[in-house]
Amino acid sequence: MTKDKINIIFMGTPEFAVPALERLHKEFCVKCAVTVPDKPRGRGQVLVPSAVKQKSVELSIPVLQPESLKDDNFIKAISEFQPDIIVIIAFRILPAVVFNLAKLGTFNIHASLLPKYRGAAPINWAIINGENQTGLTSFLLDEKVDTGKILLQNSIDIPDNATAGDLHDLMMPLAAELAVETCNLIIEGNYTPLIQDNSLATPAPKLFRENCKINFAQDSENLRNFINGVSPAPGAWLDWEGKRYKVLRAEFSPEGEGEPGKYFIENNKLNVYCGNGIITFLEIQPQDKKPMKIEDFIRGYRGNSTGLIR
């Protein structure tokens, strides 16, 4: 079967999935894109389409936006495209009645080296846990989440002090490349999927803002990993001098002893003692303001140069 004869359906939602959609459409021609319904945003509750829908419209790709993936009309619409391959990146849990429609197979691109970091937030948890390396996995869908047989994997080194946002951006083009490689592999048909070793599986559950308050009793390296791992969203936060701040990037030093939460401003740096060592904030976002480098914040700061953040 040649590339120009392949019917590909793409399913995804956020910006992370867009480069893959573009590459697949260029290489094979995507017949249809499936994404979430438009969602109300802002004060005016204006309906805003997903990043995948916006790009699909730009590329003149037909778009389906089902409320339910088990809806009979949606399933009928997918089957009418006669899909050979269904490609999924950052989408919802797909029922078997849909992923079994693809003649050659349905695969997902997951942002970890499975079976590590199964779940909704693999990029975040790799940084939170202090990993030096992570990667991307393409795998065939089955009826459980992130457990299917592995097709291809590519690894990536995590840069020092990288945030989840940094790593997300590094991985986007790699996910696109892996999607193309996996489609070619499936078309050629000469592959043996690898069964995941469930004993090596680790979870990567979704993160919530209420669980992201900064705890200075932590070890400074672990706290740095946590702050960077939840940046930019949901974001590590603290309350200081009556205002709430997000800390978007930090570095640490294992040296230094002091009361956890005691801060001192020195050489245009905001440093805070931890349970072990010192955490240094590099970028913060004051309540109702835009993110800023710590040097810019300090220039406008009129409070005490030392004190306690509780």
Backbone torsions as a table, in degrees:
resi	resn	phi	psi	omega
1	MET	NA	129.3	-177.9
2	THR	-91.4	161.4	-175.9
3	LYS	-56.8	-41.0	-175.0
4	ASP	-72.2	-10.0	178.6
5	LYS	-99.9	-1.5	-175.7
6	ILE	-84.2	129.9	173.8
7	ASN	-97.6	112.7	-179.5
8	ILE	-111.6	133.8	170.7
9	ILE	-112.3	133.3	-177.7
10	PHE	-110.7	134.6	178.0
11	MET	-127.1	124.2	-179.8
12	GLY	-174.3	174.5	-176.9
13	THR	-132.4	-60.0	-166.8
14	PRO	-87.7	-178.8	178.8
15	GLU	-54.3	-35.3	-177.8
16	PHE	-55.7	-31.6	-176.1
17	ALA	-85.1	-14.4	-171.2
18	VAL	-65.1	-47.3	179.4
19	PRO	-57.7	-36.1	178.0
20	ALA	-65.7	-42.0	177.2
21	LEU	-58.7	-45.2	-179.8
22	GLU	-62.3	-47.2	-178.3
23	ARG	-63.9	-43.8	-179.2
24	LEU	-64.6	-38.9	180.0
25	HIS	-68.1	-35.6	178.2
26	LYS	-68.9	-41.1	-174.9
27	GLU	-81.7	-35.6	-170.4
28	PHE	-127.3	-27.0	-171.0
29	CYS	81.1	101.2	178.6
30	VAL	-77.4	126.9	-175.7
31	LYS	-81.3	-27.1	-176.9
32	CYS	-161.4	145.3	172.9
33	ALA	-116.1	138.0	178.1
34	VAL	-116.4	129.5	-179.3
35	THR	-147.6	-179.0	-177.6
36	VAL	-77.5	159.0	174.1
37	PRO	-61.6	153.7	175.5
38	ASP	-57.3	144.0	-176.5
39	LYS	-119.8	142.5	178.0
40	PRO	-69.8	135.8	-179.3
41	ARG	-135.1	153.2	172.3
42	GLY	74.4	-177.7	-177.3
43	ARG	-63.4	-35.5	-178.9
44	GLY	-84.5	-1.5	-179.4
45	GLN	51.1	44.3	177.7
46	VAL	-75.0	136.3	179.6
47	LEU	-70.4	126.3	-177.5
48	VAL	-120.4	128.6	179.0
49	PRO	-76.6	157.7	176.2
50	SER	-67.5	163.9	177.8
51	ALA	-60.3	-37.3	179.4
52	VAL	-66.6	-40.0	177.6
53	LYS	-65.2	-43.4	-179.4
54	GLN	-57.8	-46.1	-180.0
55	LYS	-68.6	-36.9	179.5
56	SER	-63.1	-42.9	177.7
57	VAL	-61.8	-42.7	178.6
58	GLU	-60.2	-36.1	-178.1
59	LEU	-92.4	4.3	-179.5
60	SER	60.7	37.1	175.9
61	ILE	-94.1	129.5	175.9
62	PRO	-57.6	143.4	-175.7
63	VAL	-123.3	134.8	171.0
64	LEU	-114.6	137.5	-178.7
65	GLN	-132.6	70.9	-176.0
66	PRO	-72.8	142.7	170.7
67	GLU	-70.8	-40.9	179.0
68	SER	-122.9	133.8	179.0
69	LEU	-78.4	-5.4	177.1
70	LYS	-102.1	4.1	-179.1
71	ASP	-64.6	132.5	-176.2
72	ASP	-60.0	-39.8	-179.7
73	ASN	-65.8	-37.2	177.4
74	PHE	-66.1	-46.3	-179.4
75	ILE	-61.2	-40.5	178.1
76	LYS	-63.8	-41.8	-179.7
77	ALA	-63.2	-42.0	178.3
78	ILE	-63.5	-45.4	-177.2
79	SER	-62.8	-31.1	-179.8
80	GLU	-68.2	-22.4	174.8
81	PHE	-78.3	-8.0	179.7
82	GLN	48.4	60.3	-174.3
83	PRO	-67.0	135.5	169.9
84	ASP	-87.9	-41.7	179.9
85	ILE	-134.9	135.8	170.1
86	ILE	-111.3	127.5	-179.5
87	VAL	-111.7	130.1	-177.5
88	ILE	-122.9	130.2	173.5
89	ILE	-139.7	117.7	176.3
90	ALA	53.4	61.8	179.3
91	PHE	-130.4	-165.8	-178.4
92	ARG	-85.5	172.5	177.0
93	ILE	-72.6	121.8	-172.7
94	LEU	-93.4	128.9	177.8
95	PRO	-71.3	154.3	-177.7
96	ALA	-59.5	-33.4	-178.6
97	VAL	-61.3	-24.0	177.5
98	VAL	-91.4	-51.2	-174.0
99	PHE	-69.3	-18.2	176.4
100	ASN	-79.2	-5.1	178.6
101	LEU	-73.0	-22.4	-178.1
102	ALA	-76.3	123.9	-174.9
103	LYS	-63.7	-40.5	-176.5
104	LEU	-96.8	-17.4	177.5
105	GLY	138.4	158.7	175.5
106	THR	-117.8	128.0	178.6
107	PHE	-129.8	155.6	179.5
108	ASN	-117.0	147.3	170.1
109	ILE	-103.3	121.3	-178.5
110	HIS	-116.6	138.6	-173.2
111	ALA	-86.4	53.8	171.3
112	SER	-160.9	170.7	173.9
113	LEU	-91.0	85.5	-178.2
114	LEU	-56.6	145.3	14.1
115	PRO	-85.6	5.9	176.6
116	LYS	-70.5	142.5	173.2
117	TYR	58.5	55.1	168.7
118	ARG	-74.5	134.4	177.2
119	GLY	134.5	-168.5	-169.0
120	ALA	-81.3	-17.8	-171.8
121	ALA	-132.9	56.1	-176.2
122	PRO	-66.3	-35.8	180.0
123	ILE	-65.2	-45.5	-179.7
124	ASN	-59.7	-49.3	-173.1
125	TRP	-70.5	-28.1	175.6
126	ALA	-61.7	-40.5	179.3
127	ILE	-76.4	-43.1	178.8
128	ILE	-55.7	-38.5	-177.6
129	ASN	-87.0	5.6	173.9
130	GLY	72.8	27.2	178.8
131	GLU	-67.1	146.1	173.9
132	ASN	-92.7	-17.8	-176.6
133	GLN	-145.0	145.3	172.4
134	THR	-143.0	-155.2	-179.7
135	GLY	174.0	-164.1	-178.5
136	LEU	-129.6	145.4	-179.4
137	THR	-130.6	133.2	166.6
138	SER	-103.7	133.9	-176.9
139	PHE	-146.4	151.0	177.7
140	LEU	-74.1	138.8	-178.9
141	LEU	-72.2	142.5	164.4
142	ASP	-131.5	-167.1	-170.4
143	GLU	-84.8	-4.7	174.4
144	LYS	-104.9	168.3	-174.5
145	VAL	-86.5	120.9	173.4
146	ASP	62.2	29.3	-176.5
147	THR	-113.0	-1.5	-173.0
148	GLY	-68.9	170.8	-178.0
149	LYS	-68.2	136.0	-175.2
150	ILE	-79.2	135.0	176.0
151	LEU	-99.2	-58.4	-179.5
152	LEU	-140.3	153.9	174.0
153	GLN	-140.1	140.2	173.0
154	ASN	-128.0	133.4	-179.2
155	SER	-97.5	160.1	178.3
156	ILE	-146.2	135.9	175.0
157	ASP	-75.9	141.4	178.3
158	ILE	-92.1	118.0	-179.1
159	PRO	-63.4	153.1	176.7
160	ASP	-58.4	138.1	177.6
161	ASN	60.4	18.7	177.0
162	ALA	-68.4	141.5	172.3
163	THR	-92.7	169.8	175.2
164	ALA	-60.2	-35.6	177.3
165	GLY	-63.9	-41.7	177.3
166	ASP	-60.5	-47.6	-176.7
167	LEU	-67.5	-38.7	174.3
168	HIS	-53.3	-48.1	-177.2
169	ASP	-68.8	-35.1	176.7
170	LEU	-65.9	-34.8	-173.9
171	MET	-84.2	-20.3	-176.8
172	MET	-55.6	-54.7	-179.4
173	PRO	-66.5	-28.7	177.9
174	LEU	-68.9	-36.3	175.9
175	ALA	-64.0	-39.2	178.0
176	ALA	-63.1	-44.2	179.4
177	GLU	-63.2	-41.7	-179.7
178	LEU	-65.8	-35.7	178.1
179	ALA	-61.8	-44.0	178.6
180	VAL	-65.5	-45.6	179.7
181	GLU	-59.1	-40.6	-177.7
182	THR	-69.9	-39.8	175.9
183	CYS	-60.5	-43.8	178.5
184	ASN	-62.0	-40.3	178.6
185	LEU	-60.9	-45.8	-179.1
186	ILE	-65.7	-40.5	179.9
187	ILE	-63.9	-42.1	179.1
188	GLU	-66.2	-33.5	174.9
189	GLY	79.8	2.1	-177.2
190	ASN	-102.2	76.1	-178.5
191	TYR	-150.4	155.8	176.7
192	THR	-125.9	105.0	-179.2
193	PRO	-61.0	144.8	-177.7
194	LEU	-99.7	124.7	177.0
195	ILE	-70.4	132.5	178.6
196	GLN	-69.7	143.4	174.6
197	ASP	-87.8	101.7	-175.6
198	ASN	-62.8	-22.2	179.4
199	SER	-69.4	-17.0	179.5
200	LEU	-98.9	2.0	-175.8
201	ALA	-70.5	140.4	173.4
202	THR	-130.1	149.5	-175.8
203	PRO	-87.9	153.8	174.0
204	ALA	-137.6	69.1	-175.4
205	PRO	-69.5	159.6	177.2
206	LYS	-59.5	143.9	-179.6
207	LEU	-102.5	144.5	-178.0
208	PHE	-124.5	146.7	-175.2
209	ARG	-58.1	-37.3	-176.6
210	GLU	-65.6	-17.3	179.1
211	ASN	-99.3	10.4	-172.5
212	CYS	-112.0	19.1	175.1
213	LYS	-68.7	137.0	-177.7
214	ILE	-72.4	133.3	178.8
215	ASN	-117.2	106.3	-175.5
216	PHE	-75.3	-4.3	174.9
217	ALA	-74.5	-12.5	178.8
218	GLN	-69.0	159.4	167.3
219	ASP	-60.2	141.3	-173.2
220	SER	-62.8	-37.2	179.3
221	GLU	-67.9	-43.3	178.0
222	ASN	-62.9	-37.4	179.3
223	LEU	-68.7	-41.0	175.3
224	ARG	-57.6	-45.7	-180.0
225	ASN	-61.3	-40.4	-179.8
226	PHE	-65.8	-48.5	-179.3
227	ILE	-58.5	-50.1	-178.6
228	ASN	-68.9	-30.1	-177.6
229	GLY	-73.9	-21.7	178.3
230	VAL	-108.1	14.9	179.2
231	SER	-102.1	133.5	9.6
232	PRO	-89.4	-13.4	-177.9
233	ALA	-138.2	142.3	1.5
234	PRO	-73.2	-16.5	174.8
235	GLY	94.3	127.2	173.5
236	ALA	-73.4	141.0	-174.3
237	TRP	-139.6	162.1	176.3
238	LEU	-151.0	159.2	173.8
239	ASP	-107.2	128.9	-174.7
240	TRP	-147.1	123.6	178.1
241	GLU	52.7	42.4	174.3
242	GLY	80.2	6.3	179.3
243	LYS	-128.2	155.8	176.9
244	ARG	-99.8	137.6	179.4
245	TYR	-128.1	140.9	164.9
246	LYS	-93.9	137.7	172.5
247	VAL	-104.2	117.2	-169.5
248	LEU	-100.3	-17.7	178.2
249	ARG	-158.4	140.8	-178.5
250	ALA	-149.1	159.9	169.6
251	GLU	-129.6	170.1	-175.4
252	PHE	-135.8	161.0	169.4
253	SER	-132.5	131.8	178.4
254	PRO	-74.1	-12.3	-178.8
255	GLU	-88.9	149.0	176.1
256	GLY	111.4	130.3	179.0
257	GLU	-126.7	134.5	178.4
258	GLY	-172.3	176.0	179.8
259	GLU	-65.3	125.8	178.4
260	PRO	-54.9	127.4	-178.4
261	GLY	99.0	-11.4	177.8
262	LYS	-77.7	125.5	-177.6
263	TYR	-109.6	158.0	171.9
264	PHE	-149.5	137.8	179.4
265	ILE	-98.0	124.8	-175.1
266	GLU	-150.7	129.1	178.9
267	ASN	53.1	46.0	179.4
268	ASN	59.5	28.8	177.4
269	LYS	-123.8	142.8	174.2
270	LEU	-104.7	110.4	-175.5
271	ASN	-112.3	144.5	180.0
272	VAL	-135.7	131.6	175.8
273	TYR	-69.8	143.1	178.5
274	CYS	-118.9	-173.5	176.4
275	GLY	-58.6	-31.3	175.7
276	ASN	-150.2	112.0	179.3
277	GLY	91.3	-164.5	-174.3
278	ILE	-130.1	138.3	172.6
279	ILE	-105.0	136.6	179.1
280	THR	-118.1	121.9	179.0
281	PHE	-78.4	133.2	179.3
282	LEU	-108.8	-27.2	-179.8
283	GLU	-150.3	132.4	-179.9
284	ILE	-135.4	167.4	176.6
285	GLN	-133.7	102.5	176.2
286	PRO	-63.5	154.2	-179.4
287	GLN	-53.4	130.7	177.2
288	ASP	65.1	19.1	177.8
289	LYS	-128.3	171.4	-179.8
290	LYS	-81.7	157.9	175.1
291	PRO	-58.8	147.5	179.1
292	MET	-147.4	151.7	173.2
293	LYS	-64.8	149.1	-175.6
294	ILE	-63.7	-31.8	178.5
295	GLU	-61.8	-40.1	179.1
296	ASP	-68.0	-38.0	177.6
297	PHE	-63.8	-45.7	-176.8
298	ILE	-63.9	-35.9	179.2
299	ARG	-59.2	-33.3	-179.4
300	GLY	-99.0	1.0	-175.7
301	TYR	-79.9	132.6	-177.7
302	ARG	-117.7	13.3	-179.3
303	GLY	-89.8	-164.5	-178.8
304	ASN	-74.9	146.6	180.0
305	SER	-80.3	-8.5	173.8
306	THR	-148.4	155.8	-177.7
307	GLY	168.1	-159.5	-175.8
308	LEU	-128.3	130.0	172.3
309	ILE	-101.1	117.2	-176.4
310	ARG	-99.4	NA	NA
